[in-house]
């Protein structure tokens, strides 16, 4: 297992288009997180899954954003009707289901909305 | 609301000099504090966490609840320490999400 993977690594899209990102966590990890990072800032929490259940969503996650983890393994993050303000690095992390589980991060998907 | 502040966006020190990266937090309860590091062209990775009380790559960090700080220190900087460093906080009932500082870019000059 080479760690958390994300696909694609880069995405350029036009405003108004829909985009979907995929995250494959470390195989035995039951917790999965999505973060967004803009230039000069630390990551901001978007949403969190425990197995297939989405347990928490940030207020940052507008109605245009949706995330799924249908079988408790990989996850997808979809952004509908993209806006220029959605341009950011989207990070996925996973952890074991213990109180002190370290979050392991993927390389991120960099989104540019033109 | 919980907040993590890293007051320095950039810190530049000479090789062999001591390094201190500052992190302050606001939270009234008992937090878990972390330092993550991101080397050039690499992903974010955990450097250390306060509950482990360990030294990683010569770095240490002590949680000071009185000053609400978790500063990262290393007595003798090495060129390979050049990276972005992020302080992060996790609190009770947070569903294990992390709140992050804006990061400090550490440059070690030869």
Interface residues (C-beta under 8 A of the other chain):
Chain A: X3 X4 X31 X33 X40 X41 X42 X43 X44 X45 X48 X55 X56 X91 X93 X95 X99 X100 X101 X102 X103 X104 X105 X106 X107 X108
Chain B: X4 X9 X32 X43 X44 X45 X46 X49 X51 X86 X88 X95 X96 X97 X98 X99 X100 X101 X102 X103
